Amino acid sequence: MSTTRDRFALRGALDAPESRISPRLPVATLALGIGVNTAIFSLIDQVLLWKVPARDPGGLVNVEGGRSETYPFYREYRDRNQVFSGMFASSHPWTVGVRPEGAPAVEVGQVFFVSGNYFPTLGLTPRRGRVLAEADDQKPGGSQVAILAYDYWQRRLGGGLDVIGRKFAVDGYPLEIVGIAEKGFGGVSTASGRRRSFR
């Protein structure tokens, strides 16, 4: 008998004009819940699930940003670093026109500008040729060299062994290919999702 009385009491309370729930409240609550869950998963994904391909990822710092403003900040942090086992710099991915030597036309590709210690700090070795070195940062304006992603090398250049030393233009600026990155490595940038490769 009390359940019938409780139902009538609840129905009466909900029918009262001062207790009506705005139709926007459930939508706002649902949107807030979805947003919070997405943010938490993104954090867990970046911190716990995605592993940086490095020997000691917990002690590394990537100073990431735009092409020209990142390097001065990186250099300042690197020179004052007393905590981390390694620091390197990388830009956000840039969509540019690329043209390997001998190619009939320019194609669209994605590049990352990185500091000379990028590969050594991550503990990566080249598939072919060499990786960048800190000496590449010592030249005014940096070295005019490029490391190609393994997938790009296979797909676009046919995995040719003669690729080292060939020219490679990025937005018309000539670079020399000095190495091929390890198979499966496409960078550690957080700006472009998990697949980070020169495509």
C-alpha positions in Angstrom: 0.0 0.0 0.0 2.9 2.4 0.7 4.3 1.8 -2.8 1.0 3.0 -4.4 1.0 6.1 -2.1 4.7 6.7 -3.0 4.0 6.5 -6.7 1.2 9.1 -6.5 3.4 11.3 -4.4 6.2 11.1 -6.9 3.8 11.7 -9.9 2.3 14.7 -8.1 5.7 16.2 -7.4 6.8 15.8 -11.0 3.6 17.3 -12.2 4.0 20.4 -10.1 5.2 23.3 -12.3 8.0 24.3 -9.9 9.6 20.9 -10.0 9.7 20.3 -13.8 13.0 19.4 -15.2 14.2 21.5 -18.1 14.6 19.4 -21.3 18.1 20.9 -21.6 19.4 19.3 -18.3 19.5 15.7 -19.5 21.3 16.8 -22.8 23.8 18.9 -20.8 24.4 16.1 -18.4 25.0 13.6 -21.2 27.3 16.0 -23.0 29.3 16.6 -19.9 29.6 12.9 -19.2 30.8 12.2 -22.8 33.3 15.0 -22.6 34.8 13.9 -19.3 35.1 10.3 -20.5 36.8 11.4 -23.7 39.3 13.6 -21.8 40.1 10.8 -19.3 40.6 8.2 -22.1 42.8 10.6 -24.0 45.0 11.2 -21.0 45.2 7.4 -20.2 46.0 6.7 -23.8 48.9 9.2 -24.0 50.3 8.4 -20.5 49.7 4.6 -20.1 48.8 2.9 -23.4 50.9 4.6 -26.0 54.6 3.8 -25.6 57.3 6.1 -26.9 59.8 4.0 -28.9 62.8 4.8 -26.6 65.1 3.0 -24.2 64.1 5.3 -21.2 60.9 7.1 -22.2 60.1 8.1 -18.6 63.2 10.4 -18.4 62.8 12.1 -21.8 61.2 15.4 -22.7 60.2 16.4 -26.2 60.0 20.2 -26.7 57.4 20.3 -29.5 55.9 23.2 -31.3 56.1 25.2 -34.5 59.1 25.1 -36.8 60.9 28.3 -35.8 59.9 29.0 -32.2 60.6 25.5 -30.8 64.4 25.3 -31.2 65.3 28.4 -29.0 63.1 27.1 -26.2 64.5 23.6 -26.5 68.1 24.9 -26.4 67.3 26.9 -23.3 65.7 24.0 -21.5 68.4 21.6 -22.6 71.2 23.9 -21.3 69.5 24.2 -17.9 68.3 20.6 -17.6 69.3 18.8 -14.4 66.4 16.4 -14.1 65.7 14.5 -17.3 67.9 11.9 -18.9 67.4 13.4 -22.3 65.7 16.2 -24.2 65.1 16.7 -27.9 63.0 19.0 -30.1 60.5 18.4 -32.8 58.0 20.5 -34.7 54.4 19.7 -35.3 53.8 17.9 -38.6 54.0 20.2 -41.6 52.2 19.4 -44.9 54.6 20.5 -47.7 55.4 19.9 -51.3 58.1 17.2 -51.7 60.0 16.0 -54.7 62.6 13.3 -54.7 65.4 13.7 -57.2 64.2 12.5 -60.6 60.5 12.6 -59.7 58.4 14.1 -62.5 56.2 16.2 -60.2 55.9 17.6 -56.7 53.7 15.6 -54.3 52.2 16.5 -51.0 54.0 15.0 -47.9 54.3 15.5 -44.2 57.6 16.4 -42.5 58.8 17.0 -39.0 61.7 19.3 -38.2 63.8 17.8 -35.4 66.9 18.6 -33.3 70.1 16.8 -34.2 69.9 14.6 -31.0 66.4 13.4 -31.8 67.3 9.9 -33.0 70.2 9.3 -30.6 68.2 10.4 -27.6 65.4 8.0 -28.5 68.0 5.3 -28.9 67.1 4.7 -32.5 69.4 3.4 -35.2 68.9 3.9 -39.0 67.7 1.2 -41.3 70.2 2.5 -43.9 72.7 5.4 -43.8 72.9 7.4 -40.6 70.6 9.4 -38.3 70.9 13.0 -37.4 73.6 13.9 -34.9 74.2 16.9 -32.6 76.8 18.1 -35.0 74.0 18.7 -37.5 72.7 21.4 -35.2 76.0 23.2 -35.0 75.9 24.5 -38.6 74.3 27.9 -39.0 70.8 27.3 -40.2 71.2 23.6 -39.5 72.2 20.9 -41.9 70.4 20.4 -45.2 69.8 16.7 -44.6 66.8 14.5 -44.3 65.9 11.1 -42.8 63.1 9.3 -44.6 60.5 7.1 -42.9 60.9 3.5 -43.8 57.3 3.2 -45.3 57.9 6.2 -47.5 61.2 4.8 -48.7 59.6 1.5 -49.6 56.4 2.9 -51.2 57.7 5.9 -53.0 61.4 5.1 -53.7 61.0 1.3 -54.1 63.4 0.6 -51.2 66.3 1.4 -53.5 69.7 1.0 -51.9 71.1 4.0 -53.9 68.8 6.5 -52.1 71.5 7.7 -49.6 73.1 10.8 -50.9 70.3 11.6 -53.3 68.6 15.0 -53.3 65.1 15.5 -51.9 63.3 18.9 -52.2 61.0 20.1 -49.5 58.9 23.1 -50.6 61.7 23.7 -53.2 64.5 23.6 -50.6 67.1 21.0 -51.5 68.0 18.4 -48.9 70.3 15.4 -49.0 68.9 12.1 -47.9 71.4 10.7 -45.3 69.3 7.9 -43.7 66.2 5.8 -43.5 64.5 5.5 -40.1 63.7 2.1 -38.5 60.8 0.2 -39.9 57.6 1.2 -38.1 59.0 4.4 -36.6 57.2 7.6 -37.7 58.0 10.0 -34.9 56.8 10.9 -31.5 54.7 14.0 -32.2 51.5 14.3 -30.2 49.9 16.7 -32.7 48.9 14.3 -35.4 47.6 11.1 -33.8 49.4 7.8 -33.4 50.6 7.2 -36.9 53.4 9.7 -37.3 55.2 9.1 -40.6 56.4 11.0 -43.6 53.6 10.1 -45.9 
